Amino acid sequence: MADNVTTQPASPADTPVPDGAILVGVDGTGTDSAAVAWAVREAQLRGAPLHVLHSAEVILGVGESFGAAGVDPILLRGLDDEDGEGGIAARVRDELAAAHPDVAITSSTAIGSASGSLLDHDDVASLIVVGTGQRSALDRFFLGTTSANTAMHAACPVVVVNPKVDLEGGNGQIVVALDGSDDSRAALDAALAEAELRGSSVVCLMTWNVKVVDGFVVTEPDSPEWRKIEEDYRAKVATFVEPAKAAHPDVAVTVEVAHGAVVPTIVERAKGAELLVIGRRGRGGFRGKLLGSTSRTVLEESGAPVLVVHAPKE
């Protein structure tokens, strides 16, 4: 849970996040439109409620004037009301409700960082959906402020949708990046479940780059050493793909072993995919910190929505 300034509703129209809701963060800049559209579709597929959340960040020092109890809700309404009656979240909610009467849609506004406000509800939401806030290459620097921080710390799965994602151009495939770790196994389960909802197929992608055999770097694609490396990877993937497939027998699954640097290989293979699924941490390309540099770059570069999942705690 994040420690935000207040969790008090911003207006009478605000409602709590429903259990199992798809929670989507909006910032009012227009860069979140793809994320909102994806969240609505996911709510329809799952038969889940959708909750729209906007976070209004207060200038440092303003909150202290109201004491330990937090920020005055009247001030909060004023901060968020420049977009019209009820603010940004209410506007998005009303627009979505008019266009999608089949989805139960609620909204609320909070004070604090955007990622912190979303994380306040990660024990209630079944999924959090965020945009990247990127309008240009220069905006990549700011990815960590909301998208990466939310994906890094959330207890529930998180989907990051870049503004450039073409939601109408999916090729019917869900690509899941695997490395044999517990988190990548959880990613596989999530990919299969999403494919079942959509009637999509799943591509299990294992990447490798530099391998040394008998003291020599393997560089020849047609060499016995190269073929042996790929066979070994396929066998490794099969040990956990086959049991996972048993729970989703109607989903078509293929395994691909690709040679190349992790990030460009994953991003290239996911072009045109309905969804790219990655584990939050793991071995190989995802070794190290939670949501390390490799995973962050995938979020920045992916032309497909990225679902970030992690294995449940023991």
Wavefront OBJ file of the C-alpha trace (Angstrom):
o trace
v 0.000 0.000 0.000
v 1.213 3.507 -0.745
v 1.197 6.293 1.821
v -0.802 9.034 0.139
v -1.855 12.338 1.629
v -5.519 11.411 1.789
v -7.910 8.681 0.822
v -10.964 10.846 1.431
v -13.339 10.991 -1.554
v -13.002 14.137 -3.626
v -16.671 14.611 -4.322
v -20.042 13.015 -3.629
v -19.746 11.313 -7.020
v -16.632 9.422 -5.902
v -17.088 5.764 -5.060
v -14.766 3.101 -3.645
v -12.969 0.784 -6.056
v -15.203 -2.303 -6.434
v -13.760 -5.710 -5.616
v -12.190 -7.274 -8.685
v -12.437 -4.103 -10.752
v -10.217 -3.154 -13.662
v -8.581 0.028 -12.322
v -7.407 2.526 -14.932
v -5.414 5.654 -14.170
v -6.156 8.827 -16.149
v -4.206 12.082 -16.239
v -6.302 14.187 -18.570
v -3.491 14.843 -21.060
v -4.845 12.584 -23.788
v -1.846 10.237 -23.645
v -3.955 7.792 -21.635
v -6.672 7.287 -24.268
v -5.233 3.987 -25.486
v -4.963 2.723 -21.909
v -8.578 3.670 -21.210
v -9.807 1.996 -24.403
v -7.858 -1.171 -23.561
v -9.230 -1.183 -19.993
v -12.828 -0.958 -21.236
v -12.325 -3.916 -23.555
v -10.751 -5.935 -20.780
v -13.653 -5.174 -18.457
v -16.064 -6.352 -21.141
v -14.105 -9.558 -21.720
v -13.919 -10.377 -18.029
v -17.393 -9.179 -17.137
v -15.692 -7.013 -14.508
v -16.474 -3.497 -13.269
v -14.245 -0.641 -14.407
v -12.997 2.098 -12.080
v -11.459 5.348 -13.339
v -8.960 7.040 -11.019
v -7.359 10.458 -11.353
v -4.700 11.659 -8.922
v -4.248 15.369 -8.263
v -0.774 16.144 -6.993
v -0.572 19.068 -4.556
v 2.289 21.569 -4.573
v 4.670 20.790 -1.717
v 3.635 22.583 1.440
v -0.021 23.106 0.561
v -1.153 20.019 2.426
v 0.524 21.021 5.676
v -1.829 23.990 6.102
v -4.638 21.562 6.739
v -2.819 19.643 9.457
v -2.383 15.927 9.935
v -5.925 15.154 8.845
v -4.917 15.669 5.214
v -6.019 17.958 2.434
v -9.386 19.703 2.581
v -11.756 17.887 0.181
v -12.990 21.267 -1.067
v -9.444 22.051 -2.204
v -9.240 18.629 -3.813
v -12.409 19.259 -5.789
v -10.999 22.600 -6.895
v -7.722 21.044 -8.046
v -9.521 18.471 -10.155
v -12.452 20.546 -11.350
v -10.689 22.538 -14.047
v -11.855 19.872 -16.468
v -15.522 20.374 -15.632
v -18.050 19.273 -13.040
v -16.605 16.445 -10.999
v -13.186 16.655 -12.636
v -11.189 14.506 -15.005
v -12.142 11.116 -13.567
v -15.860 11.916 -13.599
v -15.698 13.211 -17.165
v -13.979 10.057 -18.402
v -16.428 7.914 -16.421
v -19.457 9.638 -17.944
v -18.081 9.407 -21.483
v -17.323 5.711 -21.064
v -20.676 4.960 -19.447
v -22.496 6.567 -22.379
v -20.482 4.598 -24.920
v -20.432 1.299 -23.003
v -23.700 0.833 -21.089
v -22.870 -2.850 -20.630
v -19.971 -2.044 -18.273
v -20.403 -0.950 -14.648
v -18.182 2.141 -14.398
v -17.275 4.153 -11.300
v -14.674 6.828 -10.601
v -12.776 8.690 -7.907
v -10.101 11.306 -7.407
v -7.220 11.141 -4.946
v -4.377 13.394 -3.836
v -0.826 12.144 -4.140
v 1.426 10.634 -6.748
v -0.346 8.828 -9.554
v 1.417 5.535 -8.893
v 0.867 5.816 -5.146
v -2.843 6.437 -5.615
v -3.166 3.402 -7.887
v -1.178 1.214 -5.508
v -3.535 2.153 -2.684
v -6.051 -0.151 -4.379
v -3.869 -3.009 -5.621
v -5.381 -5.370 -3.051
v -8.901 -4.716 -4.370
v -8.389 -4.370 -8.117
v -7.884 -7.473 -10.243
v -5.830 -5.485 -12.742
v -4.335 -1.995 -12.989
v -4.068 -0.308 -16.395
v -1.855 2.730 -17.025
v -0.553 4.696 -19.963
v 3.055 5.791 -20.236
v 2.406 9.516 -20.484
v 4.812 9.548 -23.448
v 4.233 12.079 -26.211
v 7.749 11.989 -27.652
v 11.103 10.285 -27.220
v 12.038 12.930 -24.661
v 9.168 11.807 -22.436
v 10.778 8.372 -21.992
v 12.770 9.842 -19.110
v 9.575 10.215 -17.102
v 8.260 6.675 -17.590
v 9.322 5.679 -14.084
v 7.131 8.239 -12.368
v 3.903 6.299 -12.890
v 4.020 3.348 -15.275
v 7.202 1.634 -14.119
v 6.625 2.372 -10.430
v 3.134 0.909 -10.591
v 4.317 -2.178 -12.474
v 7.234 -2.542 -10.062
v 5.278 -2.519 -6.821
v 1.688 -3.585 -7.503
v 0.387 -6.714 -5.809
v -1.910 -7.347 -8.781
v -1.005 -7.563 -12.486
v -0.410 -4.291 -14.353
v -0.916 -3.467 -18.025
v 1.070 -0.608 -19.553
v -0.299 0.799 -22.817
v 1.773 3.220 -24.882
v -0.151 5.941 -26.755
v 1.270 4.577 -30.030
v -0.378 1.173 -29.591
v -2.835 0.321 -32.369
v -5.671 -1.448 -30.596
v -7.381 -2.256 -33.899
v -4.377 -3.911 -35.531
v -3.860 -7.002 -33.397
v -2.803 -10.182 -35.179
v -4.592 -12.562 -32.826
v -1.416 -13.547 -30.980
v -0.313 -13.066 -27.393
v 3.466 -13.158 -26.965
v 4.886 -14.203 -23.599
v 8.596 -13.787 -22.843
v 9.957 -16.750 -20.889
v 13.205 -17.363 -19.027
v 12.336 -20.285 -16.748
v 11.854 -18.176 -13.607
v 8.793 -18.375 -11.344
v 7.651 -14.970 -12.561
v 7.855 -16.029 -16.199
v 5.810 -19.132 -15.357
v 3.196 -16.823 -13.850
v 3.405 -14.767 -17.050
v 2.700 -17.897 -19.084
v -0.395 -18.698 -17.007
v -1.622 -15.123 -17.468
v -0.982 -15.237 -21.217
v -2.951 -18.466 -21.587
v -5.862 -17.070 -19.566
v -5.932 -13.881 -21.656
v -5.770 -15.912 -24.866
v -8.710 -18.009 -23.743
v -10.763 -14.851 -23.166
v -9.906 -13.464 -26.596
v -9.812 -16.610 -28.684
v -6.148 -15.823 -29.392
v -3.091 -18.026 -29.757
v 0.027 -17.839 -27.556
v 3.632 -17.562 -28.691
v 6.121 -18.610 -25.993
v 9.330 -16.712 -26.696
v 12.714 -17.721 -25.293
v 15.670 -15.535 -26.243
v 19.402 -16.119 -26.158
v 22.323 -14.028 -27.283
v 25.896 -15.107 -26.531
v 26.779 -18.745 -25.835
v 30.199 -20.322 -25.503
v 30.692 -23.999 -26.408
v 34.077 -25.685 -25.945
v 35.703 -22.300 -25.471
v 34.275 -20.743 -28.654
v 31.430 -18.259 -29.106
v 28.667 -19.838 -31.177
v 28.036 -17.632 -34.219
v 27.024 -19.951 -37.078
v 23.237 -20.526 -37.307
v 23.651 -23.783 -39.231
v 26.273 -25.267 -36.937
v 25.606 -28.300 -34.732
v 26.400 -26.160 -31.693
v 23.756 -23.578 -32.642
v 21.145 -26.261 -33.226
v 21.998 -27.925 -29.915
v 21.560 -24.636 -28.029
v 18.122 -24.091 -29.550
v 17.100 -27.695 -28.880
v 18.120 -27.331 -25.248
v 16.080 -24.142 -24.899
v 13.039 -25.746 -26.490
v 13.296 -28.678 -24.108
v 13.578 -26.298 -21.180
v 10.497 -24.360 -22.249
v 8.505 -27.543 -22.804
v 8.969 -28.631 -19.183
v 6.669 -25.873 -17.950
v 4.672 -25.021 -21.090
v 3.095 -28.466 -21.398
v 1.629 -28.552 -17.832
v 0.345 -24.975 -18.228
v -1.341 -25.843 -21.542
v -3.313 -28.606 -19.827
v -5.381 -25.988 -17.998
v -6.211 -24.249 -21.296
v -6.595 -27.066 -23.845
v -8.371 -24.925 -26.431
v -5.548 -22.365 -26.716
v -3.089 -22.892 -29.567
v 0.481 -22.585 -28.272
v 3.757 -22.385 -30.173
v 7.314 -22.147 -28.857
v 9.903 -19.925 -30.498
v 13.595 -19.697 -29.621
v 15.125 -16.482 -30.945
v 18.722 -15.331 -31.075
v 19.511 -11.698 -30.336
v 19.673 -9.031 -27.652
v 16.767 -9.443 -25.245
v 14.914 -6.130 -25.583
v 14.928 -5.649 -29.377
v 14.168 -9.337 -29.895
v 11.133 -9.266 -27.615
v 9.872 -5.917 -28.900
v 10.274 -6.953 -32.549
v 8.460 -10.263 -32.045
v 5.614 -8.551 -30.211
v 4.898 -6.094 -33.039
v 1.257 -6.413 -33.976
v 0.483 -8.728 -31.060
v -2.704 -8.407 -29.034
v -0.611 -8.392 -25.870
v 2.959 -8.872 -24.667
v 3.282 -10.599 -21.293
v 6.424 -10.440 -19.153
v 7.366 -11.435 -15.628
v 8.296 -8.660 -13.243
v 11.644 -10.222 -12.467
v 13.496 -13.398 -13.269
v 16.648 -14.872 -14.705
v 18.486 -14.161 -17.909
v 17.399 -10.858 -19.434
v 15.298 -10.001 -16.402
v 17.940 -10.646 -13.753
v 18.404 -8.196 -10.900
v 16.190 -5.503 -9.464
v 12.433 -5.518 -9.582
v 11.542 -4.253 -13.041
v 15.137 -3.641 -14.019
v 16.454 -1.827 -17.045
v 15.512 -4.573 -19.518
v 11.877 -4.686 -18.473
v 11.651 -0.892 -18.317
v 12.919 -0.634 -21.869
v 10.368 -3.205 -23.030
v 7.636 -1.033 -21.504
v 9.019 2.028 -23.255
v 9.486 0.451 -26.665
v 6.665 -2.050 -27.021
v 4.133 -1.444 -29.753
v 1.765 -3.851 -27.975
v 0.134 -3.478 -24.562
v 2.429 -5.027 -21.934
v 1.048 -7.148 -19.111
v 3.476 -7.346 -16.156
v 2.867 -10.160 -13.678
v 4.705 -11.771 -10.795
v 4.528 -15.126 -9.107
v 2.367 -15.301 -5.970
v 4.259 -15.332 -2.688
v 4.770 -18.705 -1.088
l 1 2 3 4 5 6 7 8 9 10 11 12 13 14 15 16 17 18 19 20 21 22 23 24 25 26 27 28 29 30 31 32 33 34 35 36 37 38 39 40 41 42 43 44 45 46 47 48 49 50 51 52 53 54 55 56 57 58 59 60 61 62 63 64 65 66 67 68 69 70 71 72 73 74 75 76 77 78 79 80 81 82 83 84 85 86 87 88 89 90 91 92 93 94 95 96 97 98 99 100 101 102 103 104 105 106 107 108 109 110 111 112 113 114 115 116 117 118 119 120 121 122 123 124 125 126 127 128 129 130 131 132 133 134 135 136 137 138 139 140 141 142 143 144 145 146 147 148 149 150 151 152 153 154 155 156 157 158 159 160 161 162 163 164 165 166 167 168 169 170 171 172 173 174 175 176 177 178 179 180 181 182 183 184 185 186 187 188 189 190 191 192 193 194 195 196 197 198 199 200 201 202 203 204 205 206 207 208 209 210 211 212 213 214 215 216 217 218 219 220 221 222 223 224 225 226 227 228 229 230 231 232 233 234 235 236 237 238 239 240 241 242 243 244 245 246 247 248 249 250 251 252 253 254 255 256 257 258 259 260 261 262 263 264 265 266 267 268 269 270 271 272 273 274 275 276 277 278 279 280 281 282 283 284 285 286 287 288 289 290 291 292 293 294 295 296 297 298 299 300 301 302 303 304 305 306 307 308 309 310 311 312 313 314
